[in-house]
Amino acid sequence: MASIIPRFRIIFGAALLASCVLASFPATARAASAACPPVAIVEGAAEIVTPVAAVLRRRGLRSEPSGCGRVVRASLVTRPDQTAYALHIEDGYGRVSDREIADASTAASLIESWAIDEDADVLAPRGAPVTIESAPVAPLPPPTAAPAAFRVMTLGEISTASDGSVWYGGALAACGRVGSICLGGRARIARDGGGGGGGLPVTFARARMDAGAAAVLPLSLGAFTFTPTIAVGIAWLRSTMNANESQIPIQQIQMGQMVVDDLALGLEAGVGAAWAVSAHWSLVGELGGLYASPVSSRGGGGGGGDVPWDFMPRPPRGFVHVGLGLGYAR
């Protein structure tokens, strides 16, 4: 009986000591974890790695190995379509994860969950890596550009008139955005490519200028912007007739030349298309028409008396033009 009591005391003492050790184990583990915080080493594309590393530092994860603590390595690679990033994570036991992520916050949360995985510290190393299937990520919507505050466009044009003549020239247009409409103005200068006198001993030269107010409704579709346009303004046409003095009496046409000016109210409509080649510049094309309604009687100089006005061609009422050029929007 006396020999049993010492043995009982020894067994009781050992059990008490073991229970104290087990009770203090969580606190010891927590202290060790605080002394050796987890490490997350992130590599890859700078535009995504920099914000991810900043988020991890704010959450208490270091990025430099210290010889203790759990270490995970992550790499971020830009996908060819640039709508997401490929995230690869690997821990010290050879386990890996491959995911597709769309932003830095999601990547940081996934890396942090691997770095602070408490159960992983008691797992035995595995013989072969286990790849976790990637979860599909919906593609990011394409960025929507802010509507341009103003637009400028310059065009080289060719047009045909209602009298069969062909005109060459250029146009300049500018507008500022007011709500969904772009309001501004446009101007044009053109010259008649003809010059024959229709069998008469004369030559004709005609030049046209018009300017007015315009309203544009820009409609964007990807890299293209379509611009339905209406405009109203004044069209000025100067016709010059140069006579062969040997065949037309000089007293009829002083100095062998007669000039006639015509004014008209112009109403224009058209549609343009702009293809963006950079953030602000684009190639533009336009197809449109102009109707010119006369608002003045013919007047000119060089006649002196009975001037043969009938020799001068009447101004055309309608024009159809096509133009190509450059546009700038900002």
QUIBELWO-V372940 format. One record per residue. N is the residue number from 0. RES is the residue in one letter. PHI is phi in whole degrees, 0 to 359 (NA if undefined). D_LAST is the distance of its C-alpha to the last C-alpha in Angstrom with 1 decimal. Layout:
BEGIN
{{N;RES;PHI;D_LAST} {N;RES;PHI;D_LAST}}
END
This chain:
BEGIN
{{0;M;NA;102.1} {1;A;293;101.7} {2;S;281;99.7} {3;I;285;97.3} {4;I;297;96.0} {5;P;300;94.7} {6;R;297;92.9} {7;F;296;91.3} {8;R;297;90.1} {9;I;294;88.5} {10;I;296;86.7} {11;F;297;85.6} {12;G;295;84.2} {13;A;295;82.3} {14;A;296;80.7} {15;L;296;79.8} {16;L;296;78.2} {17;A;295;76.2} {18;S;294;74.9} {19;C;293;73.7} {20;V;296;71.9} {21;L;296;70.2} {22;A;293;69.2} {23;S;274;67.6} {24;F;296;65.7} {25;P;300;62.5} {26;A;296;62.3} {27;T;296;62.9} {28;A;295;60.1} {29;R;293;57.7} {30;A;296;58.6} {31;A;293;58.1} {32;S;294;54.7} {33;A;292;53.7} {34;A;289;55.0} {35;C;235;53.2} {36;P;296;49.9} {37;P;296;48.3} {38;V;242;46.1} {39;A;236;42.9} {40;I;260;41.7} {41;V;246;38.2} {42;E;229;36.9} {43;G;132;34.1} {44;A;295;30.3} {45;A;298;29.1} {46;E;294;26.0} {47;I;252;28.5} {48;V;293;31.7} {49;T;301;30.5} {50;P;293;29.7} {51;V;295;32.8} {52;A;298;35.1} {53;A;295;33.8} {54;V;295;34.7} {55;L;296;38.1} {56;R;296;39.0} {57;R;295;38.4} {58;R;267;40.8} {59;G;91;43.5} {60;L;264;43.3} {61;R;272;43.7} {62;S;245;42.2} {63;E;245;45.1} {64;P;299;48.4} {65;S;237;51.4} {66;G;89;54.4} {67;C;216;54.7} {68;G;88;52.9} {69;R;284;51.2} {70;V;238;48.6} {71;V;235;46.0} {72;R;244;43.6} {73;A;226;40.3} {74;S;229;37.8} {75;L;236;34.2} {76;V;234;32.8} {77;T;288;29.4} {78;R;284;30.1} {79;P;303;29.0} {80;D;279;26.8} {81;Q;60;25.1} {82;T;257;25.6} {83;A;200;28.5} {84;Y;238;30.7} {85;A;270;34.4} {86;L;253;36.6} {87;H;240;40.1} {88;I;239;42.6} {89;E;219;46.1} {90;D;259;48.8} {91;G;289;52.0} {92;Y;262;54.1} {93;G;88;52.2} {94;R;284;50.5} {95;V;229;47.0} {96;S;218;44.1} {97;D;237;41.2} {98;R;224;38.4} {99;E;249;34.8} {100;I;233;32.5} {101;A;250;29.0} {102;D;209;28.5} {103;A;292;30.2} {104;S;298;32.2} {105;T;296;33.9} {106;A;298;34.8} {107;A;297;36.2} {108;S;296;38.4} {109;L;294;39.8} {110;I;296;40.6} {111;E;297;42.2} {112;S;298;44.4} {113;W;284;45.8} {114;A;290;46.3} {115;I;256;48.3} {116;D;292;50.2} {117;E;293;53.7} {118;D;294;55.6} {119;A;294;54.4} {120;D;290;56.6} {121;V;254;59.8} {122;L;277;58.9} {123;A;284;60.7} {124;P;302;58.7} {125;R;266;58.2} {126;G;291;59.3} {127;A;228;56.2} {128;P;297;52.6} {129;V;249;51.6} {130;T;267;48.1} {131;I;272;46.6} {132;E;299;44.7} {133;S;286;41.0} {134;A;272;39.7} {135;P;295;37.0} {136;V;242;33.6} {137;A;296;31.2} {138;P;296;28.1} {139;L;292;25.0} {140;P;294;22.6} {141;P;297;19.4} {142;P;297;16.4} {143;T;259;14.4} {144;A;287;10.6} {145;A;292;9.3} {146;P;302;8.3} {147;A;293;4.9} {148;A;285;5.8} {149;F;211;5.9} {150;R;224;6.8} {151;V;230;9.2} {152;M;217;12.1} {153;T;232;15.4} {154;L;226;18.4} {155;G;264;22.0} {156;E;233;24.3} {157;I;228;27.9} {158;S;218;29.6} {159;T;239;33.1} {160;A;253;34.7} {161;S;293;37.4} {162;D;267;40.1} {163;G;89;39.4} {164;S;283;37.7} {165;V;243;34.8} {166;W;238;32.0} {167;Y;233;29.5} {168;G;178;26.5} {169;G;211;22.7} {170;A;223;20.0} {171;L;227;16.9} {172;A;223;14.6} {173;A;211;11.8} {174;C;206;11.2} {175;G;240;10.0} {176;R;284;10.4} {177;V;231;14.0} {178;G;68;15.3} {179;S;269;15.0} {180;I;255;14.9} {181;C;251;12.5} {182;L;255;14.8} {183;G;184;14.9} {184;G;212;17.1} {185;R;212;18.2} {186;A;221;20.9} {187;R;215;23.1} {188;I;225;26.1} {189;A;211;28.6} {190;R;225;32.2} {191;D;292;35.1} {192;G;279;36.2} {193;G;277;39.8} {194;G;135;42.2} {195;G;290;45.6} {196;G;263;48.0} {197;G;63;49.3} {198;G;93;52.7} {199;L;275;53.0} {200;P;281;53.4} {201;V;221;50.0} {202;T;233;46.4} {203;F;244;43.3} {204;A;227;39.8} {205;R;232;37.1} {206;A;232;33.6} {207;R;230;31.2} {208;M;227;28.2} {209;D;218;26.4} {210;A;208;23.7} {211;G;181;22.7} {212;A;269;20.6} {213;A;221;18.6} {214;A;233;17.5} {215;V;237;15.4} {216;L;245;15.7} {217;P;290;13.1} {218;L;233;15.2} {219;S;266;14.1} {220;L;215;16.9} {221;G;65;16.5} {222;A;279;14.7} {223;F;255;15.1} {224;T;231;13.4} {225;F;261;16.0} {226;T;229;15.5} {227;P;299;18.8} {228;T;222;18.9} {229;I;231;21.6} {230;A;211;22.2} {231;V;221;25.1} {232;G;186;26.2} {233;I;249;28.9} {234;A;247;30.0} {235;W;242;32.3} {236;L;237;34.6} {237;R;249;36.9} {238;S;249;39.9} {239;T;238;42.1} {240;M;248;45.5} {241;N;252;47.4} {242;A;259;51.1} {243;N;276;53.8} {244;E;296;56.2} {245;S;284;59.2} {246;Q;245;58.9} {247;I;242;57.5} {248;P;305;59.5} {249;I;296;57.8} {250;Q;290;58.9} {251;Q;280;56.7} {252;I;231;53.5} {253;Q;299;53.4} {254;M;59;52.2} {255;G;69;51.8} {256;Q;215;48.3} {257;M;224;47.0} {258;V;240;43.4} {259;V;231;42.3} {260;D;250;39.1} {261;D;232;38.0} {262;L;247;35.5} {263;A;213;34.1} {264;L;272;31.9} {265;G;256;29.3} {266;L;237;28.0} {267;E;235;25.4} {268;A;216;24.1} {269;G;190;22.4} {270;V;220;20.3} {271;G;240;17.7} {272;A;222;16.6} {273;A;240;13.7} {274;W;251;14.5} {275;A;290;12.0} {276;V;250;13.6} {277;S;203;11.3} {278;A;298;8.4} {279;H;235;6.0} {280;W;262;8.9} {281;S;208;11.3} {282;L;270;14.7} {283;V;234;15.3} {284;G;222;18.6} {285;E;212;19.9} {286;L;233;23.4} {287;G;202;24.5} {288;G;221;27.4} {289;L;229;28.3} {290;Y;249;31.5} {291;A;247;32.8} {292;S;257;35.6} {293;P;302;37.7} {294;V;234;38.0} {295;S;216;40.2} {296;S;280;43.5} {297;R;294;43.7} {298;G;211;44.3} {299;G;191;44.5} {300;G;222;46.6} {301;G;95;49.2} {302;G;270;51.7} {303;G;81;54.0} {304;G;216;56.2} {305;D;280;56.4} {306;V;270;53.1} {307;P;283;53.0} {308;W;299;49.7} {309;D;295;50.5} {310;F;294;49.9} {311;M;281;46.1} {312;P;293;44.1} {313;R;289;42.7} {314;P;292;38.9} {315;P;291;37.4} {316;R;270;36.2} {317;G;231;33.8} {318;F;223;31.2} {319;V;238;29.5} {320;H;234;26.8} {321;V;228;24.8} {322;G;220;22.0} {323;L;226;20.1} {324;G;182;17.2} {325;L;240;13.8} {326;G;231;10.3} {327;Y;228;6.9} {328;A;226;3.8} {329;R;209;0.0}}
END
